[in-house]
């Protein structure tokens, strides 16, 4: 299933209409990209890191619960180092 089909299905749930145009989908994706780029600065990620690591250690699906934290960690080497250090400490204290 491609992105266009997903959007069309969502739109049809709320208000059946004609097929979405490609340009509408592209504009929407650009808006999402802009929002994601600004959504989680490092200081906000550090505020959520304890909760994320705690969920991971307790075998909860932290990536699904906090996808923006996982995404930030994948892109930011400094924050990922902090995450790895905290995870190591928690895993070794259990």
N, C-alpha and C positions, 0 to 999 in steps of 0.2 A: 504494500500500500504506500502510495507516495503522499507527500505533504498536501498537495492539492486535494486529494481524496479525503484526507483527514479533516481539513478545513470544511469541505463541502458537507461531510457527515455531521460535523458540529453545527454548522449553520442550519441544516435541515432539521435538526432536533428542535431548535428554537423557533425557526420560521422558514418553512420550505420556500425556496426561491429558485431563480435561474442559477445556472452554474457560475461559480466564481471565476472572474477573469484572472489570468496569470499575473497581470500587473498588480492586482490587489494583493495576491499572495506574496509577491516579491516585496511590496511596500511593507506589509505586515512583518515579514521576516527581518527586514532591515531595522524596523522599530525594535523588535525583540533583541537583535544583536546590539543595538545602541544601549538598551536598558541593561542587558547582561554585563556589558563592559564596565558599567558604572555601579553595579549593584553591591558588590562586596569589597570594600577597601580592606587593607590588612588589619587595621585597628578593629573593625567590626568582626572580621574573621577570628581574631584572637579572642574576642569576647565570647564567641560561640565554640571555640576549639575544645574547651573542657567537656562541654555537653556532647560534642561529636565523638570524641575519644571515649568517653564513658559509655556511650551507646554502642560503640564498636566492641569494647571490652566485654560488655554484657551480652554480646551476640545479637544485638538488635541490628537491623539493616540501616546503619547510619547514612549510607549513601542515598537511600530512598527518603529517609527522614529529613536530611539536610543536603540536598543536591548542590546548592550553591557553595557550600563549604568544600565539598569534594572537588567541585570544578575549580575553585580558587586554589586549592592545594595542588591540583594537577598543573596549574599555570605558574605558581609562585614558589620558587625554590626556597626562599627564606622561610616562608610560612610552613612549607612541607618539612623542612628540617625541624622546626619547632614541634610540629605534629608527631614526627617520628620519635623525637626525644620524649615527649609526653607519653606516647603509646608504649614505648619501651619501659619507662618508669612504672606505669600502671600494670603492665603485664608481669613485671618482675616482682611486684608487691602482692600479687594474688597468691 
